[in-house]
Amino acid sequence: MKASSHYFAALNTLGARQTLLLKTLGPPIAAIASTIFLHEQLTPVAWVGILLTILGVLVAIAGVGLLFIYR
């Protein structure tokens, strides 16, 4: 029940877009935590997926301007 309260508080504070983008980071964070704490082995494809997910969230939060930094 508390998790729902925190989720709705985040929706009110951050808005739907940023809340859902941060929610998208759940699986990569869980995979990294399992590597650290449970000594799981991630494949190179999994690491690429984690990197792409994090970069996608950063681009979505920062906006399209991030894509044109090196212009």
MODELLER restraints for C-alpha pairs under 7 A, 6 or more apart:
rsr = mdl.restraints
at = mdl.atoms
rsr.add(forms.Gaussian(group=physical.xy_distance, feature=features.Distance(at['CA:10:A'], at['CA:19:A']), mean=6.23, stdev=0.5))
rsr.add(forms.Gaussian(group=physical.xy_distance, feature=features.Distance(at['CA:11:A'], at['CA:19:A']), mean=5.90, stdev=0.5))
rsr.add(forms.Gaussian(group=physical.xy_distance, feature=features.Distance(at['CA:18:A'], at['CA:61:A']), mean=6.78, stdev=0.5))
rsr.add(forms.Gaussian(group=physical.xy_distance, feature=features.Distance(at['CA:21:A'], at['CA:57:A']), mean=5.98, stdev=0.5))
rsr.add(forms.Gaussian(group=physical.xy_distance, feature=features.Distance(at['CA:25:A'], at['CA:54:A']), mean=6.97, stdev=0.5))
rsr.add(forms.Gaussian(group=physical.xy_distance, feature=features.Distance(at['CA:28:A'], at['CA:50:A']), mean=5.35, stdev=0.5))
rsr.add(forms.Gaussian(group=physical.xy_distance, feature=features.Distance(at['CA:34:A'], at['CA:40:A']), mean=5.77, stdev=0.5))
rsr.add(forms.Gaussian(group=physical.xy_distance, feature=features.Distance(at['CA:35:A'], at['CA:41:A']), mean=6.26, stdev=0.5))
rsr.add(forms.Gaussian(group=physical.xy_distance, feature=features.Distance(at['CA:59:A'], at['CA:66:A']), mean=6.18, stdev=0.5))
